[in-house]
Amino acid sequence: MQPPVPRRSFLSWDEVDQLIDKLIPQFAHEFNAMVLITRGGIIPGGMLAEAMGITHILTAAVDFPFEQSRDQKLMVWPQFIQFPADDKLISRSVLIVDDVWGSGRTITAVKNRVSAAGGFPQTCVLHYNPHRSLFGSARPDYYADVTDARIIYPWEVDRGSDRILLGAGDRL
């Protein structure tokens, strides 16, 4: 028996703008650096950086190597493909941005590494899925919406090698 297909939700650019507008008033203090997690965090992070006037923008790329089973894959250590040097993070208030907190593994790995470098990290996503999180009651510091759907962002439709093709009945 196959597992059920998760519900998909297609977002428009206007809906993304509304999510950004929901995030901005949540920030309790200013950040003097931002780490965007590739690839999902690049567009929302750029939008937030522009709105907040943050110019110290860095990127992090994380991979979780494939293992034999799904359970083993969830337990592997992250491989940092790209990460800012410690001197770019030390003593800085850092906002870490990704599109979705699903399992939470990627953003948590980045947060821990920023903290180990001497930065003061806080996490931010457009969507938080508490049903998939592997970290119990841990959650992003800032999020615009809670969902259990597979979110399809406008920049994922009909672009790139892993593009999402719209089908009959799908709307953007």
Backbone as a ProteinNet text record, in pm:
[ID]
protein_1_A
[PRIMARY]
MQPPVPRRSFLSWDEVDQLIDKLIPQFAHEFNAMVLITRGGIIPGGMLAEAMGITHILTAAVDFPFEQSRDQKLMVWPQFIQFPADDKLISRSVLIVDDVWGSGRTITAVKNRVSAAGGFPQTCVLHYNPHRSLFGSARPDYYADVTDARIIYPWEVDRGSDRILLGAGDRL
[TERTIARY]
83.7	0	87.9	58.2	136.4	85.2	177.8	133.8	49.4	-39.6	-122.5	-37.8	-83.7	-15.6	-46.6	57.7	30.5	-42.3	-124	-195.3	-92.7	-115.9	-26.3	-96.4	-19.4	-72.1	19.3	-37.5	37.6	22.2	133.6	129.3	159	98.4	126.1	230.6	283.2	377.5	309.4	182.1	109.6	98.6	75.9	67.1	202.3	310.4	443.6	467.3	429.9	440.6	364.1	245	165	235	301.7	376.3	493.3	563.6	673.8	619.1	505.2	442.8	401.8	367.9	334.3	458.9	572.1	696	756.2	760.8	834.7	797.3	669.7	638	675.6	704.7	738.9	878.6	969	1108.2	1121	1167.2	1174.6	1296.8	1398.4	1518.2	1578.8	1681.1	1746.4	1851	1869.7	1972.8	2080.1	2206.5	2312.9	2378.8	2316.2	2360.7	2245.3	2251.3	2150.4	2220.4	2180.7	2229.7	2110.7	2119.6	2015.7	2053.6	1962.5	1988.4	1951.6	2049.3	2024.5	1944	1860.9	1811.3	1684.5	1612.5	1482	1479.3	1586.3	1586.4	1632.5	1679.5	1737.5	1633.2	1521.1	1422	1353.6	1299.2	1238.5	1341.5	1463	1567.7	1602.9	1609.5	1636.5	1525.7	1402.6	1289.5	1293.4	1325	1334.9	1452.7	1566.4	1684.6	1655.3	1587.6	1552.4	1458.1	1356	1257.4	1317.3	1417.4	1474.9	1605.1	1654.5	1778.1	1903.2	1900.6	2017.6	2107.3	2234.7	2327.4	2434	2450.8	2548.8	2477.4	2477.6	2401.3	2497.2	2478.4	2564.9	2477.9	2540	2464.5	2525.5	2438.9	2481.8	2413.8	2489.6	2435.5	2465.6	2360.5	2372.6	2316.9	2383.1	2335.1	2332.3	2232.6	2225.1	2242.8	2358.8	2388.2	2284.6	2264.3	2168.6	2219.8	2131.8	2162.8	2066.3	2083.5	2003.4	1854.1	1815.8	1673.7	1637.4	1508.3	1460.2	1499.5	1484.9	1519.5	1667.6	1753.9	1896.8	1925.6	1856.1	1879.9	1849.9	1749.5	1714.3	1820.8	1906.4	2005.9	2145.8	2167.3	2300.8	2339.8	2469.4	2523	2519.2	2495.6	2491.3	2630.1	2634.2	2756.5	2735.6	2823.9	2813.7	2892.1	2819.8	2880.2	2940.5	2870.4	2914.8	2869.4	2958.6	2922.2	3012.1	2956.4	3037.9	3150.3	3259.8	3370.9	3326.7	3385	3348.5	3359	3460.3	3478.5	3365.3	3284.7	3169.2	3046.7	3054.3	2940	2961.2	3085.1	3114.7	3055.6	2990.3	2929.8	2818.4	2766.6	2659.3	2524.1	2421.5	2284	2242.9	2223.8	2207.4	2066.8	1999.5	1871	1896.6	1859.6	1875.6	1741.5	1741.8	1617.1	1612.8	1498.9	1468.9	1321.4	1278.3	1137.8	1046.1	1084.5	997.8	1076.4	1014.4	1063.6	978.7	1035.2	967.8	1018.1	1122	1181.6	1257.5	1305.9	1382.6	1531.8	1575.2	1716.4	1810.5	1779.4	1871.5	1887.6	1777.3	1786.3	1846.4	1819.9	1878.5	2028.9	2073.4	2217.3	2286.5	2225.3	2283.4	2283.7	2174.5	2166	2276.8	2296.6	2400.5	2539.3	2561	2693.5	2718	2615.8	2629.2	2659.9	2590.1	2612.8	2755	2801.6	2937.4	3042.9	3010	3103.1	3102.8	3014.7	3010.2	2902.6	2813.9	2701.9	2583	2481.8	2359.6	2243.8	2217.5	2122.2	1976.9	1889.7	1746.8	1699.4	1595.6	1550.2	1419.5	1403.5	1286	1249.9	1122.7	1072.8	938.1	902.4	768.5	665	694.9	600.6	663.2	587.7	628.2	531.5	585.9	505.6	535.9	457.7	486.3	469	396.3	369.7	490.4	581.2	699.7	824.9	821	939.8	996.3	1127	1196.9	1245.3	1212	1270.6	1169.2	1070.3	974.6	906.2	924.1	857.4	937	1056.6	1135.3	1061.5	1074	1007.7	1091	1062.4	1135.3	1102.6	1198.4	1173.9	1067.7	1067.4	972	918.9	787.7	727.1	598.3	564.3	447.1	321	333.8	215.4	249.9	147.4	159.6	81.2	138.7	72.2	119.1	37.6	80.4	86.8	64.2	65.1	206.5	224.5	348.2	331.3	409.3	397.7	477.4	412.9	479.3	486.1	607.4	627.5	631.3	600.9	595.5	728.5	839.1	970.3	1002.7	919.6	942.1	863.1	773	684.5	749.7	757.9	808.7	950.8	1032	1171.2	1263.5	1384.8	1487.4	1468.8	1566.7	1565.7	1462.8	1420.6	1320.4	1188.4	1156.1	1039.5	910.6	814.2	679.5	594.8	539.3	452.8	309.3	241.7	102.4	17	-76	-168.6	-306.3	-397.5	-536.3	-587	-650.9	-706.5	-611.1	-481.7	-385.2	-391.5	-380.1	-377.2	-264.8	-220.8	-113.6	-164.4
-118.6	0	124.6	217.7	340.4	443.8	526.8	632.9	735.1	805.6	905.5	1017.3	1071.4	1183.3	1309.6	1383.6	1504.4	1610.4	1684.8	1795.7	1897.7	1952.7	2054.9	2189	2291.1	2426.8	2513	2571.6	2656.6	2802.1	2871.8	3011.5	3103.3	3219.4	3323.1	3418.6	3505.7	3607	3699.5	3732.3	3817.4	3750.3	3619.5	3547.1	3543.7	3532.7	3538.1	3676.1	3781.1	3917.5	3930.3	3871.7	3876.9	3804.2	3692.8	3619.7	3703.6	3769.6	3857.8	3968.8	4025.3	4131.3	4081.5	3953.7	3896.8	3877	3852	3827.5	3955.2	4059.4	4181.6	4234.2	4245.5	4298.7	4205.1	4078.5	3982.9	4004.7	4062.7	4072.2	4167	4111	4186.3	4278.4	4249.2	4332.9	4331.7	4411.8	4420.3	4310.4	4270.8	4172.7	4244.8	4208.6	4271.5	4173.9	4057.5	3960.8	3866.5	3809.1	3713.7	3598.3	3475.1	3356.7	3295.3	3289.6	3231.2	3087.2	2995.6	2855.2	2829	2776.4	2748.6	2620.1	2617.6	2713.8	2778.9	2712	2760.5	2896.6	2933.1	3058.7	3179.3	3159.4	3270.2	3377.7	3339.5	3440.2	3503.9	3425.2	3493.2	3572.1	3522.6	3595.3	3725.4	3724.3	3847.7	3949.5	3902.4	3992.4	4052.2	3969.5	4019.2	4114.9	4081.4	4167.7	4305.7	4310	4437.3	4516.5	4449.8	4517.6	4565.7	4493.3	4524.7	4603.6	4623.5	4698.9	4625.2	4493	4412.9	4396.4	4431.4	4421	4312.7	4263.9	4158	4023.9	3976.3	3857.9	3746.9	3631.1	3515.4	3396.1	3290.7	3171	3047.2	2948.4	2817.9	2711	2610.1	2496.2	2370.7	2292.8	2174.3	2054.7	1940.8	1817.7	1709.7	1623.7	1505.9	1386.2	1320.8	1214	1102.2	1041.9	932.2	810.2	746.8	619.9	514.2	391.8	280.6	295.8	334.5	343.7	485.5	513.8	646.5	674.2	574.8	594	625.8	557.9	587	726.4	768.7	900.2	1009.8	990.3	1090.5	1102.9	1003.6	1004	1047.3	1073.3	1106.8	1248.7	1271.6	1403.7	1490.6	1617.1	1706.5	1728.3	1747.9	1789.6	1933.8	2021.9	2162.1	2181.3	2201	2220.5	2359.6	2455.6	2594.8	2652.6	2729.5	2792.9	2914	3023	3142.4	3116.6	3186.5	3177.8	3233.9	3179.6	3220.8	3371.4	3434.2	3578	3661.9	3602.3	3673.4	3663.7	3577.4	3550.3	3591.2	3591.5	3613.4	3745.8	3737.9	3853.2	3920.7	3855.5	3914.4	3850.5	3932.2	3885.3	3839.4	3709.1	3649.1	3592.5	3634.8	3577.4	3471	3347.7	3236.9	3216.3	3218.4	3214.8	3093.3	3024.2	2917.2	2930.7	2855.3	2865.7	2789	2665.4	2577.7	2510.5	2498.5	2409.2	2283.9	2180.5	2051.5	1965.6	1888	1809	1899.3	2012.7	2105	2075.4	1968.7	1928.5	2033.4	2085.1	2177.4	2306.2	2370.8	2499.2	2483.7	2370.4	2346	2324.9	2254.4	2234.5	2368.3	2454.5	2586.2	2670.9	2668.9	2745.6	2703.4	2573.5	2524.1	2565.3	2563.2	2601.3	2751.9	2835.8	2979.9	3006.6	2938.1	2953.3	2911	2800.1	2752.4	2850.8	2929.2	3028.6	3157.8	3165.5	3284.8	3384.1	3343.2	3429	3404.5	3489.6	3479.3	3455.5	3326.7	3294.8	3291.6	3330.5	3308.3	3260	3176.1	3112.6	3172.4	3172.3	3232	3152.3	3116	3047.1	3105.2	3084.9	3123.4	3027.2	2897	2795.1	2699.1	2669.6	2575.6	2458.1	2336.2	2214.6	2137.7	2158.6	2092.8	1941.2	1890.8	1747.6	1669.8	1736.3	1670.2	1693.8	1788.6	1827.4	1711.3	1698.1	1594.3	1644.4	1767.6	1830.3	1859.9	1772.9	1786.2	1921.1	1992.5	2121.7	2236.8	2208.7	2314.5	2361.2	2490.1	2549.5	2667.9	2719.9	2838.8	2956.4	3046.7	3166.1	3254.5	3258.7	3339.4	3257	3261	3195.9	3268.6	3265.6	3338.8	3254.3	3122.5	3038.3	2896.4	2824.3	2683.8	2603	2491.5	2410.1	2265.8	2176.7	2037.9	2004.3	2104.1	2084.9	2093.3	2036.2	2053	2185.8	2286.3	2420.1	2427.9	2479.6	2503.7	2655.6	2709.3	2853.8	2894.7	3020.6	3063	3047.4	3053.1	3038.3	2891.4	2797.6	2655.3	2604.1	2683.5	2639.1	2664.2	2558.1	2565.3	2619.6	2603.7	2650.6	2544.2	2541.2	2455.7	2308.7	2230.3	2087.9	2011.2	2065.3	1997.5	2073.6	2133.7	2219.4	2142.7	2214.6	2161.5	2204	2109.5	2141.9	2148.2	2254	2268.6	2171.6	2108	2017.8	2078.1	2006.1	2052.5	2068.6	2178.4	2203	2277.8	2280.3	2355.4	2500.6	2586.9	2729	2795.1	2904	2979.9	3118.1
0	0	0	-87.6	-97.9	0.7	53.1	144.2	68.8	140.8	73	14.2	-96.8	-161.6	-82	-39.6	38.5	-44.1	25.2	-38	-86.9	-205.8	-259.5	-257.2	-229.6	-230	-315.5	-421	-511.9	-468.4	-450.3	-409.4	-527.2	-524.5	-624.1	-565.5	-648.8	-600.6	-500.3	-523	-428.3	-291.6	-290.7	-163.9	-92.7	-167.9	-108	-47.2	-119.5	-65.2	66.2	72.9	195.5	310.3	280.5	384	435.2	344.9	385.2	474.3	436.5	516.3	655	667.5	798.7	885.1	821.4	896.5	954	875.9	912.9	1052.2	1087.9	1221.3	1336.6	1305.4	1411.2	1468.5	1391.5	1434.4	1552.8	1665	1790.1	1796.2	1719	1716.9	1577.2	1559.5	1428.5	1414	1290.5	1257.2	1177.3	1203.4	1125.8	1029.2	1012.1	911.1	880.5	761.6	720.1	649.8	683.1	613.3	541.1	408.6	325.5	295.1	322.2	293.6	148.5	73.2	-67.9	-78.7	-169.4	-263.2	-213.1	-126.1	-83.5	-18	52.6	126	46.9	-74.4	-149.2	-184	-239.6	-279.6	-158.8	-64	51.4	132.6	142.3	213.6	146.1	13.7	-59.8	-41.2	-39.6	-18.6	122	220.6	358.5	374.1	314.3	324.1	266.8	154.3	92.9	183.2	234.9	319.9	451.2	503.1	633.5	624.5	503.6	486.1	531.9	524.8	563.4	442	456.4	343.8	363.7	484.9	514	493.1	367	328.2	287.1	348.8	326.2	287.3	234.2	198.7	262.1	282.8	332.9	249.6	210.9	137.7	218.3	243.9	327.9	252.7	267.5	206	313	302.8	387.3	294.4	299.2	203.8	208.5	95.2	82.5	156.4	229.2	295.4	242.3	287.2	237	262.3	382.3	413	454.6	453.2	493.4	638.8	725.8	866.7	883.3	807.5	814.8	762	657.5	599.4	701.2	783.1	882.9	990.9	1003.4	1109.4	1064.3	936.8	887.9	928.2	938.3	969.4	845.4	863.3	746.6	689.1	558.5	491.1	447.3	492.2	454.6	325.5	217	85.6	78.2	138.4	141.5	275.3	338.6	465	487.2	542.2	565.1	666	648.6	743.3	878.4	984.3	1119.9	1140.1	1081.3	1103.4	1043.3	955.7	898.9	990.2	1092.2	1179.5	1325.2	1368.8	1509.9	1560.2	1672.5	1741.6	1662.6	1561.1	1481.1	1516.3	1513.8	1524.8	1385	1367.7	1235.7	1218	1112.6	1075.7	968.8	999.2	905.3	835.7	702	625.7	532.9	537.3	442.1	404.6	305.3	265.8	360.4	396.3	475.2	586.8	702.2	807.7	794.7	731.3	721.5	836.1	810.4	918.7	1015.6	965.9	1049.5	1052.9	986.1	993	935.5	817.9	751.5	830.6	864.6	932.8	1072.6	1138.5	1270.7	1259.6	1156.3	1135.2	1111.2	1031.1	1003.5	1131.1	1205	1329.9	1426.8	1442.3	1533.4	1487.4	1358.3	1306.8	1322.7	1302.4	1324.1	1471.4	1558.6	1702.1	1739.9	1684.9	1712.5	1663.3	1560.4	1506	1588.3	1688.1	1771.4	1733.1	1641.6	1604.9	1694.4	1681.3	1759.9	1663.7	1630.9	1524.5	1570.4	1478.2	1489.7	1353.6	1354.5	1231.3	1182.3	1049.8	986.9	861.4	849.1	730.1	690.3	566.5	522.9	579.9	575.1	619.7	719.9	823.7	928.1	925.6	916.7	917.4	1046	1152.1	1279.5	1274.3	1176.9	1166	1114.3	1045.1	990	1073.4	1164.9	1240	1320.3	1316.1	1391.3	1527.2	1562.4	1680	1789.8	1805.7	1914.6	1916.4	2025.7	2039.7	1978.6	1927.4	1862	1738.1	1711.6	1595.4	1549.4	1430.2	1386.8	1479.1	1493.6	1574.2	1510.2	1378	1302.6	1186.8	1167.2	1051	1016.7	888.4	841.6	845	828.5	821.3	865.3	913.6	951.9	848.9	803.9	703.2	712.3	659.2	641.4	492.3	408.3	262.7	207.1	90.6	13.3	-59.8	-20.9	-77.8	-207.8	-311.1	-439	-455.8	-450.2	-461.1	-608.5	-637.6	-778.3	-851.1	-780.6	-846.1	-874.5	-828.5	-854.7	-974.3	-1026.4	-1133.6	-1268.8	-1349.2	-1486.5	-1497.8	-1392.8	-1398.4	-1340.9	-1388	-1330.3	-1362.1	-1318.3	-1348.2	-1266.6	-1152	-1069.9	-1069	-1181.9	-1192.8	-1165.4	-1123.1	-1099.3	-1218.1	-1286.5	-1399.7	-1350.6	-1383.6	-1343.6	-1423.8	-1353.6	-1418.8	-1423.6	-1484.2	-1489.8	-1347.7	-1320.5	-1188.2	-1096	-1129	-1048.6	-1089.7	-993	-1026.4	-949.1	-1001.7	-938.7	-905.7
[MASK]
++++++++++++++++++++++++++++++++++++++++++++++++++++++++++++++++++++++++++++++++++++++++++++++++++++++++++++++++++++++++++++++++++++++++++++++++++++++++++++++++++++++++++++

